[in-house]
Amino acid sequence: MNKKILILAVGIALAGILFYTFKGTSPITEGYVEKIETARAETNDFLKNAEDSPLTDSQKAAFTTLNYFPIAEKYRVKSDFQLSQRQQIIQMGISDGSQKAYLVFGHAHLHLEGKELNLTVYKPLQDDADYLFIPFYDHTSAELTYGGGRYVEPELADDGALIIDFNLAYNPYCAYNPSYKCPIPPPENRLDVSVLAGEKNPDFVK
């Protein structure tokens, strides 16, 4: 390679590094924040306008937005994932006192807020349910967030790890409307940390 071209290429690379260092962000972070904001806007639109929204008509009339923690990329966690070696179906408690069957899909091992944590990952047994499901409690439950816990839907990465994005953690419909029946997080999914990410307590529920 021509020496002048090499020097120019190195200079451009260094300039790019310095730009993003002083800017305090990166292209990945910028795209990530936009993705989360888009997801939140879509949820707000669904709650406000959809026919199958869990909100009552009076709630829809007053609704503007859900409450969220600030987006923090550290709460997008890449966890070690162990797929269940045998088919285990459990009966998860539901808020009305009934139970509902879920498949134990596997177990996630993650590091968050300086602690090693474990979460059991479930899969709904309905024919049209094509997603993974983690119901959980943390130290914010019944304080900054809904007392009945929150949910997050992780995604399997190509390398076999499990991506758990707590910025996408959401409330069950019971947080808005007590007429709904919602899964209760099992004891093993009680996290010994404060997850300051995702959805907070709604302010439109009296």
C-alpha positions as CSV (number, residue, x, y, z in Angstrom):
1,M,0.0,0.0,0.0
2,N,1.2,3.5,-0.8
3,K,2.7,5.1,2.3
4,K,0.6,8.3,1.9
5,I,-2.6,6.3,1.5
6,L,-1.7,4.2,4.6
7,I,-1.1,7.4,6.7
8,L,-4.4,8.9,5.4
9,A,-6.3,5.7,6.3
10,V,-4.8,5.6,9.8
11,G,-5.7,9.3,10.3
12,I,-9.3,8.8,9.3
13,A,-9.6,5.9,11.6
14,L,-8.2,7.8,14.5
15,A,-10.4,10.8,13.8
16,G,-13.4,8.5,13.9
17,I,-12.4,7.1,17.2
18,L,-11.8,10.5,18.7
19,F,-15.1,11.8,17.4
20,Y,-17.1,9.0,19.0
21,T,-15.0,9.2,22.2
22,F,-15.7,12.8,22.7
23,K,-19.3,12.6,21.6
24,G,-19.8,9.9,24.3
25,T,-21.7,7.5,22.1
26,S,-21.3,5.2,19.2
27,P,-23.3,4.3,16.0
28,I,-24.4,1.1,17.7
29,T,-25.7,2.9,20.8
30,E,-27.5,5.5,18.7
31,G,-29.3,2.8,16.7
32,Y,-30.1,0.9,19.9
33,V,-31.7,3.9,21.6
34,E,-33.8,4.5,18.5
35,K,-35.0,0.9,18.5
36,I,-36.1,1.1,22.1
37,E,-37.9,4.4,21.6
38,T,-39.7,3.0,18.6
39,A,-40.9,0.0,20.6
40,R,-42.1,2.3,23.4
41,A,-44.0,4.5,20.9
42,E,-45.7,1.5,19.3
43,T,-46.8,0.3,22.8
44,N,-48.2,3.7,23.6
45,D,-50.1,3.7,20.3
46,F,-51.5,0.2,20.9
47,L,-52.7,1.1,24.4
48,K,-54.3,4.3,23.3
49,N,-55.9,3.2,20.0
50,A,-56.2,-0.5,19.6
51,E,-59.5,-2.3,20.0
52,D,-57.9,-5.0,22.0
53,S,-56.1,-2.6,24.3
54,P,-56.4,-3.6,28.0
55,L,-57.3,0.0,28.9
56,T,-60.8,1.0,29.6
57,D,-62.4,3.8,27.5
58,S,-61.9,6.3,30.3
59,Q,-58.3,5.3,30.6
60,K,-57.7,5.6,26.9
61,A,-59.2,9.1,27.0
62,A,-56.7,10.2,29.6
63,F,-53.7,8.1,28.5
64,T,-50.7,9.8,26.9
65,T,-47.7,7.6,27.7
66,L,-46.4,4.8,29.9
67,N,-43.7,5.6,32.5
68,Y,-40.2,4.3,31.8
69,F,-36.8,4.3,33.3
70,P,-34.1,6.0,31.1
71,I,-32.7,3.8,28.4
72,A,-29.4,2.3,29.6
73,E,-27.5,-0.2,27.4
74,K,-26.0,-2.0,30.4
75,Y,-29.4,-3.5,30.9
76,R,-29.2,-5.3,27.6
77,V,-27.5,-8.4,29.0
78,K,-25.9,-11.3,27.1
79,S,-26.4,-14.3,29.3
80,D,-25.1,-17.8,29.3
81,F,-28.0,-20.1,28.4
82,Q,-28.5,-23.7,29.2
83,L,-31.3,-25.4,27.3
84,S,-33.4,-27.8,29.3
85,Q,-32.4,-31.4,28.5
86,R,-35.8,-32.8,29.2
87,Q,-39.3,-31.6,28.6
88,Q,-40.6,-30.1,31.8
89,I,-44.0,-28.5,32.0
90,I,-44.9,-26.5,35.1
91,Q,-48.1,-24.9,36.3
92,M,-47.5,-21.2,36.8
93,G,-49.7,-19.3,39.2
94,I,-52.1,-16.8,37.7
95,S,-53.4,-13.6,39.4
96,D,-57.0,-15.0,39.8
97,G,-55.8,-18.0,41.7
98,S,-55.8,-20.4,38.7
99,Q,-52.8,-22.0,37.0
100,K,-51.5,-22.1,33.5
101,A,-49.1,-24.6,31.9
102,Y,-45.7,-23.4,30.6
103,L,-42.7,-25.2,29.2
104,V,-39.4,-24.8,31.0
105,F,-37.3,-23.8,28.1
106,G,-34.0,-23.4,29.9
107,H,-32.0,-21.4,32.4
108,A,-30.1,-18.1,31.9
109,H,-27.0,-17.2,33.9
110,L,-26.1,-13.5,33.9
111,H,-24.1,-10.8,35.5
112,L,-25.9,-7.6,36.5
113,E,-25.1,-4.8,39.0
114,G,-22.0,-6.8,40.1
115,K,-24.0,-9.9,40.9
116,E,-24.3,-13.3,39.4
117,L,-28.0,-14.1,38.8
118,N,-30.1,-16.9,37.4
119,L,-33.4,-16.8,35.6
120,T,-35.7,-19.6,34.4
121,V,-36.9,-19.1,30.9
122,Y,-40.3,-20.3,29.8
123,K,-42.2,-20.9,26.6
124,P,-46.0,-20.6,26.4
125,L,-47.7,-23.8,25.2
126,Q,-50.3,-22.1,23.0
127,D,-50.1,-23.1,19.4
128,D,-49.5,-19.6,18.2
129,A,-47.0,-18.6,20.9
130,D,-43.6,-18.2,19.3
131,Y,-41.6,-16.4,21.9
132,L,-39.7,-16.9,25.1
133,F,-40.9,-15.5,28.4
134,I,-39.3,-14.4,31.6
135,P,-41.5,-13.2,34.4
136,F,-39.5,-11.6,37.2
137,Y,-39.4,-9.6,40.4
138,D,-36.6,-7.3,41.5
139,H,-36.0,-4.8,44.2
140,T,-38.1,-2.2,42.5
141,S,-41.2,-4.4,42.6
142,A,-44.1,-2.8,44.5
143,E,-41.9,0.4,44.8
144,L,-41.0,2.0,41.5
145,T,-42.5,-0.8,39.4
146,Y,-45.6,-3.0,39.5
147,G,-46.0,-5.2,42.6
148,G,-47.0,-8.2,40.5
149,G,-43.7,-8.3,38.7
150,R,-42.7,-7.5,35.2
151,Y,-42.1,-9.6,32.0
152,V,-39.4,-9.6,29.4
153,E,-39.1,-11.6,26.2
154,P,-35.5,-12.7,25.6
155,E,-34.0,-13.7,22.2
156,L,-31.5,-16.4,21.4
157,A,-28.3,-15.2,19.7
158,D,-26.6,-17.1,16.9
159,D,-23.8,-18.2,19.3
160,G,-26.3,-19.8,21.7
161,A,-26.3,-17.0,24.2
162,L,-29.6,-15.5,25.4
163,I,-30.1,-11.7,25.1
164,I,-32.2,-10.3,27.9
165,D,-33.0,-6.7,27.3
166,F,-34.5,-5.2,30.5
167,N,-35.1,-1.9,28.7
168,L,-37.9,-3.8,27.1
169,A,-39.3,-5.1,30.4
170,Y,-43.1,-4.5,30.5
171,N,-46.0,-4.7,32.9
172,P,-48.7,-7.3,32.8
173,Y,-52.1,-6.1,31.8
174,C,-53.1,-6.5,35.4
175,A,-51.1,-3.4,36.2
176,Y,-53.7,-1.4,34.2
177,N,-56.9,-3.4,34.5
178,P,-57.6,-5.8,37.3
179,S,-60.1,-7.8,35.2
180,Y,-57.2,-9.4,33.4
181,K,-55.5,-12.7,34.5
182,C,-51.7,-12.5,34.6
183,P,-48.9,-15.0,35.3
184,I,-47.2,-14.5,38.6
185,P,-43.4,-14.7,38.5
186,P,-42.2,-17.9,40.3
187,P,-39.9,-17.6,43.3
188,E,-36.8,-18.6,41.4
189,N,-37.1,-15.5,39.2
190,R,-36.8,-13.1,42.1
191,L,-33.7,-11.0,41.3
192,D,-31.6,-9.7,44.2
193,V,-30.9,-6.4,42.4
194,S,-32.8,-3.2,41.4
195,V,-33.5,-3.4,37.7
196,L,-33.8,0.3,36.8
197,A,-34.9,-0.3,33.3
198,G,-38.0,-0.9,31.3
199,E,-41.5,0.0,32.4
200,K,-42.4,1.7,35.7
201,N,-45.6,2.0,37.6
202,P,-48.4,3.5,35.5
203,D,-49.6,6.9,36.7
204,F,-53.0,6.7,35.1
205,V,-54.2,3.8,37.4
206,K,-56.0,5.0,40.5
